[in-house]
Amino acid sequence: MTLRNALVGTFAVVSLAACGTTTPSADNGKIQVVASTNVWGSVVKAVGGDEVEVKALLEDPGADPHSYESKPADAALVKDAQLVVFNGGGYDDFFAKLITSDATRKIEAFPLADDHSEPHAEETHPEETQAEETHAEETHAEDAHGHDHSVNEHVWYDLHTVRAVAEAAANELGALAPEKKTTFESNTQKFSEALEELEKKVAGAGAGKKVASTEPIAHYLLDETGAEDVTPEAFSKAIEEESDVPAAALAAMNQVVEGKQVNLLVNNTQTENRVTQGLVEKAKAAGVPVVEVTETLPEGVTGYLDWMSKQVDALVQALKA
């Protein structure tokens, strides 16, 4: 069992009605939602529309989400929220720690990913499961950011998971405001249809192509293209852990880029450092297209679909070049 499977039972979407929160309680009559990042906040906003007021703790496009430290004001927001939404999977542990009540309505995205299905009961042996879960927890603890490199927690780049979060939001918001349920369901349908169009656009666009990434943020999106990610694992691991990149891994990555062994380089602009900046410069000098991605919505972006559409278009265009 992988860490992802082990997490399912622990971090499933919780739908518990808090006392006194069956109807919107804010002065403006809107359902109060707090999200860990503006990415997940924008998904809920797409579903709730004018009926929700969404606040995101992380929305600065220049911030590094991995090193964010919560503030007392964040705890107050989460405490008073009628619905909270976060990524999970070790990505935004700071947010999970702010949820102090079991009665809080919450949606966690990571367990909703497609490949989080549990093994069939008859194939599961309790003693083996316990051993695997223990091993997974130990592996998980070794990463300074709580990441386990056998999985990828950046599920906002998995369009299937994003749809699942939107559907969960429609259910939760509908429970909070039953008279608006039809509106939430209609908004979710429109949002899902737009996601399907993005899926069609990206599906198979990179078949037969090779790519490299400064950090495995857009892993799921690249996987949908069918492109082969040839980034050295040791390089990716070091960048995510904010540790020194082993000399051999850096040399291998430089060779991949400077030798034009890839069709494009995907660069996470939100956690750039000297090493990744050097790779981008080498890629441009070699004529390798660079596609920029981020972990939160940049300034001027109106919502998730606007943001993701621009990234998908840039990715597909670079793969076809």
ABEGO torsion letter per residue (X at the ends): XBAAAAAAAAABBBBBBBBGAABBABAAGBBBBBBABAAAAAAAAAAAEAABBBBBABABAABBAAABBBBAAAAAAAAABABBBBAEGGABAAAAAABABAABBBBBAAAABAAABBBBAAABBAAAAAAAAAAAAAAAAABAAGBBAABBABAAABAAAAAAAAAAAAAAAAAABAAAAAAAAAAAAAAAAAAAAAAAAABGAABGBBBBBABBAAAAAAAAAGBBBABBAAAAAAAAAGBBBBAAAAAAAAAAAAAGABABBBBBAAABBAAAAAAAAAAAAAGBBBBBBBABBBBGBAEAAAAAAAAAAAAAAAAAX
